[in-house]
Amino acid sequence: MSEADWQQALGLPVFAGLSAEERDRLVALAQRLVADKTFSGAAGMPVDGVMAATIAAQAVLPILHLGYDWYAGWQEVIVYPGEFVPEREEVDEAGVVHHVRRPLSGEAWAGGPLVLSWGDVEQSGHCEGYNVVIHEFAHKLDMSNGAVDGLPRLASTAAIEAWAAAFSPAYEDFCRRVDAGEATELDPYASESPAEFFAVLSEYFFEWPEPLFTAYPAVYQQMQRFYRQDTLARLKGQAHDLAAPR
């Protein structure tokens, strides 16, 4: 990849406020990701330098102060031109198997590939609360403790307890509000499961932290401690459209 590829990738608003040292560290991590993982195009679409740099730069933003080892243990990033429709078998409560085809913008497999829609990647990084790259890589962080449960690997029992004390009531409150049909500051998709709650809130944490901080300040504080970044301070002064759709 060329210097121009990296300059274009780093021109996104999501990187605003990073110091020169942080930008250098981010590029080094992104270059390592590109060297370490296979970037494969799907449905006949090649992955060029700008695409790989754009994905990699956003992917390593969450691990900027965590270290590259958080992305160890898997090998491939697959990129589709747009939403992809995998076929799944789901078993309902009655034990009936259903063949399901549901369009997806991204998908992360434990120990396996991470899949992205390039059309959705192009919508990411604009500080509007939507980032499919961060969302799917947050799932990879979530998987680090051996489960997909909204709890990444933390350093101590006390840290786990503090995480649960912030996240559990916030998730319950958010699900209640979504179920009641209330308008919410955050994407209702976060109510799908604790894992999606963590992934969606990670999008907001890096893209548009104000609604997250307003709705659930204790959760923001836990994410600030985990990611070792204060995005609210870093992005302060950036323009946000409060009515911007996801």
C-alpha positions in Angstrom: 0.0 0.0 0.0 1.2 3.5 -0.8 1.5 6.5 1.5 -1.5 8.0 -0.4 -3.6 5.0 0.6 -2.9 5.6 4.3 -3.4 9.3 4.0 -6.8 8.8 2.5 -7.7 6.2 5.1 -6.7 8.5 8.0 -8.6 11.4 6.6 -11.9 10.1 8.1 -13.4 12.2 10.9 -13.2 9.2 13.3 -9.4 9.8 13.6 -9.8 13.5 14.5 -7.9 14.5 17.7 -5.3 11.8 17.6 -1.9 13.0 18.5 1.0 12.6 16.0 2.3 9.8 18.2 -1.0 8.1 18.3 -1.4 8.3 14.5 2.0 6.8 14.0 1.1 4.0 16.4 -2.2 3.4 14.6 -0.5 3.2 11.2 2.1 0.7 12.6 -0.7 -1.5 14.0 -2.8 -1.2 10.8 0.3 -2.2 8.7 0.8 -5.2 11.0 -2.9 -6.2 10.5 -2.6 -6.0 6.8 0.6 -8.1 6.8 -0.8 -10.6 9.3 -4.3 -11.2 7.8 -5.3 -12.2 4.3 -7.7 -9.6 2.8 -9.9 -11.4 0.4 -12.5 -9.9 -2.0 -15.8 -11.8 -2.5 -18.3 -11.9 -5.3 -15.6 -10.9 -7.8 -14.5 -7.7 -6.0 -10.8 -7.2 -5.5 -9.5 -5.4 -2.4 -7.2 -2.6 -3.3 -4.8 -0.6 -1.2 -7.2 2.1 -0.2 -9.8 -0.5 0.9 -7.4 -2.5 2.9 -5.9 0.7 4.6 -9.4 2.0 5.3 -10.5 -1.2 7.0 -7.3 -1.8 8.8 -7.0 1.8 10.2 -10.5 1.6 11.7 -10.0 -1.9 12.9 -7.0 -1.1 15.0 -8.4 2.1 16.6 -10.0 0.1 19.4 -6.6 -1.6 20.2 -4.6 1.5 19.9 -3.6 1.3 23.6 -4.3 -2.4 24.1 -1.8 -4.0 21.7 -2.0 -6.2 18.6 -2.2 -9.5 20.5 -5.9 -8.9 20.9 -6.4 -9.8 17.2 -4.4 -13.0 17.3 -5.8 -16.5 16.6 -7.5 -15.9 13.2 -6.4 -15.2 9.7 -8.8 -13.6 7.2 -10.8 -10.5 6.4 -13.4 -11.1 3.7 -14.9 -8.1 1.9 -18.1 -8.3 -0.1 -19.2 -5.4 -2.4 -22.4 -4.9 -0.3 -24.6 -6.8 2.1 -24.2 -10.5 1.8 -26.9 -13.2 2.4 -25.5 -16.3 4.1 -27.9 -19.3 4.5 -28.2 -20.5 8.1 -30.1 -23.3 9.9 -31.9 -22.1 13.0 -33.8 -24.4 15.4 -36.9 -22.8 17.1 -38.2 -23.6 20.5 -40.3 -26.4 19.2 -37.2 -28.1 17.7 -38.1 -27.2 14.1 -35.2 -26.5 11.8 -35.6 -23.4 9.6 -33.4 -22.4 6.7 -32.8 -18.7 7.1 -31.4 -16.1 4.6 -30.8 -12.8 6.2 -28.8 -9.9 4.7 -25.8 -8.9 6.8 -23.4 -5.9 6.7 -20.7 -7.8 8.7 -20.0 -11.0 10.6 -17.3 -12.2 12.9 -16.6 -15.9 13.6 -14.8 -17.2 16.7 -11.4 -18.3 15.5 -12.5 -17.8 11.9 -12.8 -15.0 9.4 -14.2 -11.5 9.8 -16.6 -10.6 7.0 -17.5 -7.0 5.9 -19.7 -5.3 3.4 -17.6 -2.6 1.6 -20.7 -0.6 1.0 -21.2 -0.4 4.8 -17.4 0.3 5.4 -17.8 3.3 3.1 -20.6 4.6 5.5 -18.3 4.2 8.5 -15.8 6.6 10.1 -17.9 9.7 9.7 -18.7 10.3 13.4 -22.4 9.5 13.0 -22.5 6.5 15.3 -22.2 3.9 12.6 -19.1 1.8 12.0 -19.3 -1.8 10.8 -15.6 -2.3 11.1 -15.4 -1.3 14.8 -18.6 -3.3 15.4 -17.2 -6.6 14.0 -13.8 -6.1 15.5 -15.5 -5.4 18.9 -17.0 -8.9 18.5 -13.5 -10.3 18.2 -12.5 -8.5 21.4 -15.6 -9.9 23.0 -14.6 -13.4 22.0 -11.3 -13.0 23.8 -12.8 -14.4 27.0 -14.0 -17.6 25.3 -17.6 -16.5 24.9 -19.7 -14.0 22.9 -21.4 -12.3 25.8 -20.6 -8.6 25.8 -17.7 -9.1 28.2 -14.2 -8.9 26.8 -11.2 -10.3 28.6 -10.6 -8.1 31.7 -7.6 -8.0 34.1 -9.3 -8.9 37.4 -12.4 -10.0 39.2 -12.9 -6.4 40.4 -12.8 -5.2 36.9 -15.3 -7.8 35.8 -17.6 -6.8 38.7 -17.4 -3.1 37.8 -18.1 -3.9 34.2 -21.2 -5.9 35.1 -22.4 -3.2 37.6 -22.4 -0.7 34.7 -23.5 -2.8 31.7 -26.2 -5.1 33.2 -28.6 -2.4 34.4 -27.9 -0.3 31.3 -28.7 -3.3 29.0 -31.9 -4.1 30.9 -33.0 -0.5 30.8 -32.2 -0.2 27.1 -34.2 -3.4 26.3 -37.1 -2.2 28.3 -37.1 1.1 26.5 -36.9 -0.6 23.1 -39.6 -3.1 23.9 -41.8 -0.1 25.0 -41.4 1.5 21.7 -39.5 4.5 23.1 -37.2 6.6 20.9 -33.7 5.9 22.0 -30.4 7.8 21.7 -28.7 4.6 20.5 -29.5 2.1 17.8 -32.2 -0.3 18.9 -30.2 -3.2 17.4 -28.1 -3.0 20.6 -31.0 -4.7 22.4 -30.6 -7.9 20.5 -28.1 -9.4 23.0 -25.4 -8.4 25.4 -22.9 -9.1 22.7 -24.6 -6.7 20.3 -25.0 -4.1 23.1 -21.2 -4.1 23.5 -20.5 -4.0 19.8 -23.0 -1.2 19.0 -21.9 0.8 22.0 -18.3 0.4 20.8 -19.4 2.0 17.6 -20.8 5.0 19.5 -17.8 5.2 21.8 -15.4 5.7 18.9 -17.7 7.5 16.4 -20.1 9.6 18.4 -19.7 9.3 22.2 -22.0 12.0 23.3 -25.3 10.0 23.1 -23.6 7.1 24.9 -22.3 9.3 27.7 -25.7 11.0 28.0 -27.6 7.8 28.1 -25.3 5.6 30.2 -22.3 7.5 31.7 -21.2 4.5 33.8 -20.9 2.4 30.6 -18.9 5.1 28.9 -16.6 5.1 31.9 -16.1 1.4 31.7 -15.4 1.5 28.0 -13.0 4.4 28.6 -11.1 2.2 31.1 -11.1 -0.8 28.9 -10.1 0.9 25.6 -7.8 3.3 27.5 -9.1 6.1 25.4 -11.3 9.2 26.2 -13.0 9.7 22.9 -15.4 12.2 24.3 -12.5 14.5 25.0 -10.7 13.7 21.8 -13.6 14.3 19.5 -14.9 17.4 21.4 -15.7 20.2 19.1 -16.4 17.9 16.1 -19.7 18.6 14.4 -22.5 16.0 14.9 -25.9 16.0 13.5 -28.1 14.9 16.4 -30.7 13.7 14.0 -28.2 11.7 11.9 -29.6 8.3 11.0 -27.6 5.1 11.3 
